[in-house]
Amino acid sequence: MPDTPVLRLTGITKTFPGVRALSEVSLDLYPGTVTALVGENGAGKSTIVKILTGIYRPDAGSLHIDGRETRFASAQDATRAGITAIHQETVLFDELTVAENIFLGHAPRGRWGLIDWPEMRRRAVQILARIDAPLDPSTPLRDLGIASKHLVAIARALSVEARVVIMDEPTAALSQKEIEELYTLIARLKSEGRAILFISHKFDEIFRIADRYAVFRDGAEVGAGMIDDISENDLVRLMVGRDMDRIFPQRSRSLGDEVLRVDGFAHPTEFDGISFSLRRGEILGVYGLVGAGRSELMQALFGITRPSAGTLRIDGRPIRVRAPADAVAHGIVYVPEDRGRQGAIAGLPIYQNVTLPSLERTGWHGILRPRREFDLARTYAERLELRAAALDQDVGTLSGGNQQKVVIAKWLATEPRVIALDEPTKGIDIGSKAAVHAFMADLAAEGLAVIMVSSEIPEIMGMSDRALVMRQGLIVAELAGEALTPEALVRAAAGIGAPGEAAA
């Protein structure tokens, strides 16, 4: 194992408004070595990747390559220094060919500075052959599957002779066969002396391919070392060993009758055999890793997609949900994770965003009544403590937390019985998180049944009466009471058996 890191981060700190994303973080990457970066969502992994690739600049700390301090003013500087990233969703261009994607930004040039197309194709063939990628350089990227696009991203890394290759959840959308092929490629990159930073939630692959580990928690490094010197159990403890006594609303839990029952819900590609029930006043947490099928299940319950099997019941009566309008009519609403594209409509004022699904209540014989719209929007804006200059303010100018409140207000104005919140506090500041948590508790106290999809373990622990854990489209655990622990959530989501048991 090499003694000298090719890249060293020391004392890296990065602060955004309302949150410190990284606090004096250090990280060493060694040539010919795979270092697994492990941590919960929000631990700071994405921020460190953006610093390494020149997208963010740290507020404090230093970055050394081969012992020399380096600063990146742009992503191009990081690329020139030999650092490249392969993301879960590859950052490539579908309308360009394989060769054009490989050499985008650094294509070989001939006379007069023009692109030398034959030379670019020749080099692309050579690089693809190095990684045993059976791809035609002239194929448009849009014609390739996800696994082949990953090969193009790796070929691009090799085309700039990258010394540090960052892989961010690269196996999330791959089949088992494609994952095995990726492992072979990683072994080849190691043999060529490249330093690999491997970010994953999957413990089986971490312990299979990593040589070293580093654990981030709440923006700080809490452990690092050789993978052979740590057990799965200890790694789990490092990940979730935070103070679990964070302030969440104190709730007097009083659950009522069953409101929603889901039986045998299935989708051809996303989930299968989903069954659960939900009671009045209950907050049901749904936890899982990327690709577990949580959002897809919520979208099917709301009628955005159609299941291939299964039944829904409200108050014991079967219902059919073929479109979101059907769901709303039966009292089921869904606040999506991507509020920017699926929730709020930028360009429209706040009051129109709030009243959009409730126009039959605010209109009269098909004619809009702005005064009624304002009154309805004001009611829910005040309940959610929305911070805005006026209700006719463009929703696109609000902060992330206030946009989230607008989306929640929009669906609460329909007076639902069941509300599904998908990552309700994702990307919002601490103060707004507390407001959303308090409001969720109020909703449950008023008898609303709440489904909360969350990747944050403290949120699941602090807000849920029960928690379902999804993995690969299946519900693999239902946890409540003393059984609902951080370790149990992580183990079920990652397919790790209890200590002494085989992985699932």
C-alpha positions as CSV (number, residue, x, y, z in Angstrom):
1,M,0.0,0.0,0.0
2,P,1.5,3.4,-1.0
3,D,2.6,5.6,1.9
4,T,2.2,9.0,0.2
5,P,-1.2,10.3,-0.9
6,V,-1.6,11.7,-4.4
7,L,-4.2,14.0,-3.0
8,R,-4.6,15.4,0.5
9,L,-7.3,17.6,1.9
10,T,-6.7,19.2,5.3
11,G,-9.0,21.3,7.5
12,I,-11.6,21.9,4.7
13,T,-14.5,24.0,5.9
14,K,-17.5,25.1,3.8
15,T,-20.5,27.1,5.0
16,F,-23.7,27.9,3.2
17,P,-26.4,30.3,4.6
18,G,-27.9,28.7,7.7
19,V,-25.7,25.5,7.6
20,R,-22.1,24.5,7.9
21,A,-21.7,21.7,5.3
22,L,-18.1,20.8,6.2
23,S,-16.1,21.5,9.3
24,E,-12.3,21.1,9.2
25,V,-12.5,17.9,7.1
26,S,-9.4,15.9,6.1
27,L,-9.2,13.2,3.5
28,D,-6.2,11.4,1.9
29,L,-6.4,9.5,-1.4
30,Y,-3.6,7.1,-2.4
31,P,-2.5,5.9,-5.8
32,G,-3.7,2.4,-6.7
33,T,-6.1,2.5,-3.8
34,V,-9.9,2.5,-3.5
35,T,-11.1,4.7,-0.6
36,A,-14.8,4.3,0.4
37,L,-16.4,7.6,1.5
38,V,-19.4,6.6,3.8
39,G,-22.0,8.7,5.5
40,E,-25.7,9.5,5.7
41,N,-27.4,11.9,3.3
42,G,-26.4,15.4,4.5
43,A,-23.1,14.2,5.9
44,G,-21.1,16.4,3.5
45,K,-20.1,13.8,0.8
46,S,-21.6,15.8,-2.1
47,T,-20.0,19.0,-0.9
48,I,-16.5,17.4,-0.7
49,V,-16.9,16.0,-4.2
50,K,-17.8,19.5,-5.5
51,I,-14.7,20.9,-3.8
52,L,-12.5,18.2,-5.3
53,T,-13.9,18.9,-8.8
54,G,-13.6,22.7,-8.6
55,I,-17.3,23.5,-8.5
56,Y,-17.1,24.8,-4.9
57,R,-14.2,26.6,-3.3
58,P,-13.6,26.0,0.4
59,D,-13.9,28.7,3.0
60,A,-10.8,27.4,4.8
61,G,-8.3,24.5,4.6
62,S,-5.9,23.3,1.9
63,L,-5.7,20.9,-1.0
64,H,-2.4,19.3,-1.9
65,I,-1.5,17.2,-5.0
66,D,1.8,15.4,-4.8
67,G,2.6,17.5,-1.8
68,R,2.1,20.8,-3.6
69,E,-0.7,23.1,-2.4
70,T,-3.3,23.6,-5.2
71,R,-6.3,25.8,-5.6
72,F,-9.1,25.3,-8.2
73,A,-10.7,28.3,-9.6
74,S,-13.0,26.2,-11.8
75,A,-14.0,22.7,-12.8
76,Q,-11.6,23.0,-15.7
77,D,-8.7,23.5,-13.2
78,A,-9.6,20.3,-11.4
79,T,-9.8,18.4,-14.7
80,R,-6.4,19.7,-15.8
81,A,-5.0,18.6,-12.4
82,G,-6.2,15.0,-13.2
83,I,-9.4,14.8,-11.1
84,T,-12.6,13.5,-12.6
85,A,-16.0,12.4,-11.3
86,I,-18.4,9.7,-12.5
87,H,-21.8,10.3,-11.0
88,Q,-24.8,8.1,-10.5
89,E,-26.5,10.1,-13.3
90,T,-23.7,10.5,-15.8
91,V,-23.1,14.1,-16.8
92,L,-22.9,13.4,-20.6
93,F,-24.7,14.7,-23.7
94,D,-27.2,12.4,-25.4
95,E,-27.1,14.2,-28.7
96,L,-23.3,13.8,-29.1
97,T,-21.5,10.6,-30.1
98,V,-19.5,8.4,-27.8
99,A,-16.2,9.8,-29.2
100,E,-17.5,13.4,-28.8
101,N,-18.5,12.8,-25.2
102,I,-15.1,11.2,-24.4
103,F,-13.1,14.2,-25.8
104,L,-15.6,17.0,-25.0
105,G,-13.5,20.1,-24.2
106,H,-10.2,18.6,-25.1
107,A,-10.6,17.2,-28.6
108,P,-7.4,16.6,-30.7
109,R,-6.8,19.5,-33.0
110,G,-5.2,19.6,-36.5
111,R,-4.2,22.4,-38.8
112,W,-5.8,25.8,-38.2
113,G,-7.0,24.6,-34.8
114,L,-9.8,22.5,-36.2
115,I,-10.9,19.2,-34.6
116,D,-9.1,16.3,-36.0
117,W,-12.1,13.9,-36.3
118,P,-10.2,10.8,-37.6
119,E,-7.6,11.2,-34.7
120,M,-10.4,11.6,-32.2
121,R,-12.1,8.4,-33.4
122,R,-8.7,6.5,-33.4
123,R,-8.0,7.6,-29.8
124,A,-11.5,6.7,-28.7
125,V,-11.2,3.2,-30.1
126,Q,-7.9,2.8,-28.2
127,I,-9.4,4.0,-24.9
128,L,-12.5,1.9,-25.2
129,A,-10.4,-1.2,-26.0
130,R,-8.4,-0.5,-22.7
131,I,-11.6,-1.0,-20.7
132,D,-13.0,-3.7,-22.9
133,A,-16.0,-1.5,-23.8
134,P,-17.7,-2.9,-27.0
135,L,-18.9,0.5,-28.2
136,D,-18.7,2.2,-31.6
137,P,-17.3,5.7,-31.1
138,S,-19.8,7.0,-33.7
139,T,-22.9,5.8,-31.8
140,P,-25.0,8.6,-30.4
141,L,-25.1,8.5,-26.6
142,R,-28.9,8.5,-26.5
143,D,-28.8,5.0,-28.0
144,L,-26.9,3.5,-25.0
145,G,-28.1,2.1,-21.7
146,I,-27.0,3.3,-18.3
147,A,-24.2,0.8,-18.0
148,S,-22.7,1.8,-21.3
149,K,-22.9,5.4,-20.4
150,H,-20.9,4.7,-17.3
151,L,-18.3,3.1,-19.6
152,V,-18.2,6.3,-21.7
153,A,-17.7,8.3,-18.5
154,I,-14.8,6.1,-17.5
155,A,-13.3,6.4,-20.9
156,R,-13.6,10.2,-20.6
157,A,-11.7,10.0,-17.3
158,L,-8.9,8.0,-19.1
159,S,-8.8,10.4,-22.0
160,V,-7.6,13.1,-19.6
161,E,-5.2,10.7,-17.8
162,A,-7.1,11.3,-14.6
163,R,-5.1,10.5,-11.5
164,V,-8.0,10.7,-9.1
165,V,-11.4,9.1,-10.2
166,I,-14.4,9.8,-8.1
167,M,-17.3,7.4,-8.3
168,D,-20.5,8.7,-6.7
169,E,-23.1,5.9,-6.2
170,P,-22.1,4.4,-9.6
171,T,-24.0,1.1,-9.1
172,A,-27.4,2.5,-8.1
173,A,-29.0,1.9,-11.5
174,L,-27.0,-1.1,-12.7
175,S,-27.9,-4.8,-12.9
176,Q,-25.8,-7.3,-11.0
177,K,-24.0,-8.3,-14.2
178,E,-23.2,-4.7,-14.9
179,I,-22.0,-4.2,-11.4
180,E,-19.6,-7.1,-11.7
181,E,-18.2,-5.5,-14.9
182,L,-17.8,-2.2,-13.1
183,Y,-15.8,-4.0,-10.3
184,T,-13.5,-5.4,-13.0
185,L,-13.0,-1.9,-14.4
186,I,-12.2,-0.6,-10.9
187,A,-9.6,-3.3,-10.5
188,R,-8.0,-2.2,-13.8
189,L,-8.0,1.5,-12.7
190,K,-6.3,0.4,-9.5
191,S,-3.6,-1.5,-11.4
192,E,-2.9,1.6,-13.4
193,G,-2.1,3.5,-10.2
194,R,-5.2,5.7,-10.1
195,A,-6.6,6.8,-6.8
196,I,-10.3,6.1,-6.5
197,L,-12.8,7.7,-4.2
198,F,-15.8,5.4,-4.1
199,I,-19.1,6.8,-2.5
200,S,-21.7,4.2,-1.7
201,H,-24.4,3.2,0.8
202,K,-24.0,-0.5,-0.1
203,F,-21.9,-2.2,2.6
204,D,-21.4,-5.4,0.5
205,E,-19.6,-3.5,-2.3
206,I,-17.7,-1.3,0.1
207,F,-16.2,-4.3,1.9
208,R,-15.6,-6.1,-1.5
209,I,-13.7,-3.4,-3.4
210,A,-12.4,-0.8,-0.9
211,D,-8.9,-0.7,0.6
212,R,-9.5,2.2,2.9
213,Y,-12.5,4.0,4.4
214,A,-13.5,7.5,5.6
215,V,-16.7,8.2,7.4
216,F,-18.4,11.7,7.4
217,R,-21.1,12.6,9.9
218,D,-22.7,16.0,10.1
219,G,-20.0,17.6,8.0
220,A,-17.1,16.3,9.9
221,E,-14.8,13.3,9.5
222,V,-15.4,10.9,12.3
223,G,-13.2,7.9,11.3
224,A,-10.7,6.7,8.7
225,G,-8.4,3.8,8.2
226,M,-8.0,0.4,6.5
227,I,-11.1,-1.4,5.6
228,D,-9.6,-4.7,7.0
229,D,-9.4,-3.1,10.4
230,I,-13.1,-2.3,10.8
231,S,-16.3,-4.4,11.0
232,E,-19.6,-3.7,9.4
233,N,-21.0,-3.2,12.9
234,D,-18.4,-0.5,13.8
235,L,-18.9,1.2,10.4
236,V,-22.6,1.4,11.1
237,R,-22.0,2.9,14.5
238,L,-19.6,5.6,13.0
239,M,-22.3,6.5,10.4
240,V,-25.2,6.9,12.8
241,G,-23.4,7.7,16.1
242,R,-24.8,11.1,16.3
243,D,-26.7,12.7,19.2
244,M,-30.1,11.3,18.8
245,D,-31.6,13.7,21.3
246,R,-32.0,16.4,18.7
247,I,-35.1,18.6,19.3
248,F,-38.2,17.3,17.5
249,P,-41.7,18.2,18.4
250,Q,-43.1,16.5,21.5
251,R,-46.2,14.6,20.3
252,S,-49.0,13.1,22.3
253,R,-49.6,10.1,20.0
254,S,-53.2,9.2,19.8
255,L,-53.9,7.0,16.8
256,G,-57.4,6.6,15.4
257,D,-59.1,4.2,13.0
258,E,-57.4,2.8,9.9
259,V,-57.7,5.3,7.0
260,L,-55.6,3.8,4.2
261,R,-54.8,0.2,3.4
262,V,-52.5,-0.9,0.6
263,D,-52.5,-4.6,-0.4
264,G,-50.2,-6.3,-2.9
265,F,-49.2,-3.1,-4.7
266,A,-46.8,-3.9,-7.6
267,H,-45.2,-2.1,-10.5
268,P,-43.5,-3.9,-13.5
269,T,-40.1,-2.3,-12.8
270,E,-40.2,-0.3,-9.5
271,F,-41.7,-2.3,-6.6
272,D,-43.5,-5.5,-5.8
273,G,-45.8,-7.0,-3.1
274,I,-46.2,-3.7,-1.1
275,S,-48.8,-4.0,1.7
276,F,-49.3,-1.6,4.7
277,S,-51.9,0.3,6.6
278,L,-52.1,3.8,7.9
279,R,-54.2,5.2,10.8
280,R,-55.6,8.6,11.6
281,G,-53.1,10.8,13.4
282,E,-50.2,8.5,12.5
283,I,-46.9,9.5,10.9
284,L,-45.5,6.5,9.0
285,G,-41.8,6.9,8.1
286,V,-40.5,5.2,4.9
287,Y,-36.7,4.8,4.8
288,G,-34.4,3.4,2.1
289,L,-31.4,4.0,0.0
290,V,-31.2,5.5,-3.5
291,G,-33.1,3.3,-5.9
292,A,-35.2,1.5,-3.2
293,G,-38.5,2.5,-4.9
294,R,-39.8,4.8,-2.2
295,S,-40.7,7.8,-4.4
296,E,-42.0,5.5,-7.1
297,L,-44.4,3.9,-4.6
298,M,-45.7,7.4,-3.5
299,Q,-46.2,8.4,-7.2
300,A,-48.3,5.2,-7.8
301,L,-50.4,5.9,-4.7
302,F,-51.1,9.4,-6.1
303,G,-51.9,8.2,-9.6
304,I,-48.9,9.6,-11.4
305,T,-48.0,6.1,-12.5
306,R,-50.2,3.0,-12.6
307,P,-49.5,-0.1,-10.7
308,S,-49.7,-3.5,-12.3
309,A,-51.4,-5.1,-9.3
310,G,-52.8,-4.4,-5.9
311,T,-55.7,-2.6,-4.2
312,L,-56.2,0.6,-2.3
313,R,-58.8,1.1,0.4
314,I,-60.0,4.2,2.1
315,D,-62.0,3.6,5.3
316,G,-62.3,-0.1,4.2
317,R,-63.8,0.8,0.8
318,P,-61.9,-0.1,-2.4
319,I,-61.0,2.9,-4.5
320,R,-59.4,3.3,-8.0
321,V,-56.7,5.8,-8.6
322,R,-56.0,6.2,-12.3
323,A,-54.8,9.9,-12.1
324,P,-53.8,12.4,-9.5
325,A,-57.4,13.9,-9.7
326,D,-58.8,10.6,-8.5
327,A,-56.3,10.6,-5.6
328,V,-57.3,14.1,-4.6
329,A,-61.0,13.3,-4.8
330,H,-60.4,10.4,-2.4
331,G,-58.4,12.6,0.0
332,I,-54.9,11.4,-0.9
333,V,-52.2,14.1,-1.8
334,Y,-48.5,13.9,-2.5
335,V,-45.8,16.5,-1.9
336,P,-42.9,15.5,-4.2
337,E,-39.2,15.5,-3.5
338,D,-38.4,17.7,-6.5
339,R,-40.4,20.8,-5.5
340,G,-38.7,22.9,-8.3
341,R,-39.9,20.7,-11.2
342,Q,-42.9,18.8,-9.7
343,G,-44.2,20.9,-6.9
344,A,-44.1,24.7,-7.2
345,I,-44.6,26.5,-10.5
346,A,-42.0,29.3,-10.9
347,G,-43.4,32.3,-12.6
348,L,-46.8,32.1,-10.9
349,P,-47.5,34.0,-7.7
350,I,-47.7,32.3,-4.3
351,Y,-51.5,32.5,-4.1
352,Q,-52.0,30.9,-7.5
353,N,-49.7,28.1,-6.6
354,V,-51.6,27.4,-3.4
355,T,-55.0,27.5,-4.9
356,L,-54.3,25.6,-8.2
357,P,-55.8,22.3,-7.1
358,S,-58.7,24.0,-5.4
359,L,-60.1,26.2,-8.2
360,E,-63.6,24.7,-7.8
361,R,-63.7,26.2,-4.3
362,T,-62.3,29.6,-5.2
363,G,-64.1,30.1,-8.6
364,W,-67.7,30.7,-9.5
365,H,-69.2,29.0,-12.6
366,G,-65.8,28.7,-14.2
367,I,-64.7,32.3,-13.4
368,L,-61.7,32.8,-11.1
369,R,-62.3,34.9,-8.0
370,P,-58.9,36.4,-7.0
371,R,-60.2,37.6,-3.6
372,R,-61.2,34.0,-2.6
373,E,-57.9,32.7,-3.9
374,F,-56.1,35.3,-1.7
375,D,-58.2,34.4,1.3
376,L,-57.6,30.6,0.9
377,A,-53.8,31.1,0.3
378,R,-53.5,33.4,3.3
379,T,-55.1,30.9,5.6
380,Y,-52.5,28.2,4.9
381,A,-49.6,30.7,4.5
382,E,-50.2,31.9,8.0
383,R,-50.5,28.3,9.4
384,L,-47.2,27.4,7.8
385,E,-45.5,30.7,8.8
386,L,-44.6,31.4,5.2
387,R,-42.1,34.2,4.9
388,A,-42.8,36.3,1.8
389,A,-43.2,40.0,1.0
390,A,-46.7,39.4,-0.4
391,L,-48.9,36.6,-1.7
392,D,-48.5,37.8,-5.2
393,Q,-44.7,37.3,-5.0
394,D,-43.3,35.0,-7.6
395,V,-42.8,31.6,-5.9
396,G,-39.6,31.2,-7.8
397,T,-38.0,34.0,-5.8
398,L,-38.6,32.3,-2.4
399,S,-36.0,30.3,-0.4
400,G,-36.1,26.5,-0.7
401,G,-37.8,26.2,2.7
402,N,-40.5,28.6,1.8
403,Q,-41.1,27.0,-1.6
404,Q,-41.6,23.7,0.3
405,K,-44.2,25.4,2.5
406,V,-46.0,26.7,-0.6
407,V,-46.2,23.1,-2.0
408,I,-47.4,21.7,1.3
409,A,-50.0,24.6,1.6
410,K,-51.2,23.8,-2.0
411,W,-52.2,20.2,-1.0
412,L,-53.5,21.0,2.5
413,A,-55.9,23.5,0.9
414,T,-57.6,20.5,-0.7
415,E,-58.5,19.2,2.8
416,P,-57.0,15.8,2.4
417,R,-57.1,12.7,4.7
418,V,-53.8,11.2,3.7
419,I,-50.7,13.3,2.9
420,A,-47.5,11.7,1.5
421,L,-44.4,13.9,2.1
422,D,-41.4,12.9,0.0
423,E,-38.2,14.2,1.6
424,P,-40.1,17.1,3.2
425,T,-37.0,18.9,4.6
426,K,-34.5,18.1,1.8
427,G,-32.2,21.1,1.0
428,I,-33.8,23.5,3.5
429,D,-32.2,25.2,6.4
430,I,-32.4,24.2,10.1
431,G,-35.0,26.7,11.0
432,S,-37.3,25.7,8.2
433,K,-36.8,22.1,9.0
434,A,-38.0,22.7,12.5
435,A,-41.1,24.5,11.2
436,V,-42.0,21.7,8.8
437,H,-41.5,19.1,11.6
438,A,-43.7,21.1,14.0
439,F,-46.4,21.5,11.3
440,M,-46.3,17.7,10.5
441,A,-46.9,17.1,14.2
442,D,-49.8,19.5,14.2
443,L,-51.3,17.7,11.1
444,A,-51.1,14.3,12.9
445,A,-52.6,15.8,16.0
446,E,-55.6,17.1,13.9
447,G,-56.1,13.5,12.7
448,L,-54.5,13.6,9.3
449,A,-52.6,10.4,8.3
450,V,-49.1,11.2,7.2
451,I,-46.6,9.2,5.2
452,M,-43.1,10.7,5.4
453,V,-40.4,9.5,3.0
454,S,-37.0,10.5,4.3
455,S,-33.3,9.6,3.9
456,E,-32.4,11.3,7.2
457,I,-32.2,8.8,10.1
458,P,-32.8,11.4,12.8
459,E,-35.9,12.6,11.0
460,I,-37.3,9.0,10.8
461,M,-36.4,8.4,14.4
462,G,-37.7,11.8,15.7
463,M,-41.0,11.9,13.7
464,S,-42.2,8.4,13.0
465,D,-44.7,6.3,14.9
466,R,-43.6,3.4,12.8
467,A,-41.1,3.0,10.0
468,L,-41.1,0.9,6.8
469,V,-37.7,0.1,5.3
470,M,-37.6,-0.4,1.5
471,R,-34.8,-2.1,-0.4
472,Q,-34.8,-3.0,-4.1
473,G,-38.5,-2.3,-4.5
474,L,-39.6,-4.4,-1.5
475,I,-40.6,-3.6,2.1
476,V,-37.9,-5.5,4.0
477,A,-38.7,-4.3,7.6
478,E,-41.3,-2.7,9.7
479,L,-39.9,-1.1,12.8
480,A,-41.5,0.5,15.8
481,G,-40.9,1.1,19.5
482,E,-37.6,-0.2,20.8
483,A,-36.9,-2.0,17.5
484,L,-36.8,1.3,15.7
485,T,-33.0,2.1,16.0
486,P,-30.5,3.8,13.7
487,E,-28.6,0.5,13.4
488,A,-31.7,-1.4,12.4
489,L,-32.6,1.1,9.7
490,V,-29.2,1.1,8.2
491,R,-28.9,-2.7,8.3
492,A,-32.3,-3.3,6.7
493,A,-31.8,-0.7,4.0
494,A,-28.3,-2.0,3.1
495,G,-29.2,-5.7,3.3
496,I,-27.0,-6.4,6.3
497,G,-28.0,-9.1,8.8
498,A,-27.9,-8.6,12.5
499,P,-24.4,-9.3,14.0
500,G,-23.5,-12.9,13.3
501,E,-26.1,-13.2,10.5
502,A,-25.5,-13.4,6.8
503,A,-26.5,-10.3,4.7
504,A,-29.9,-10.4,3.1
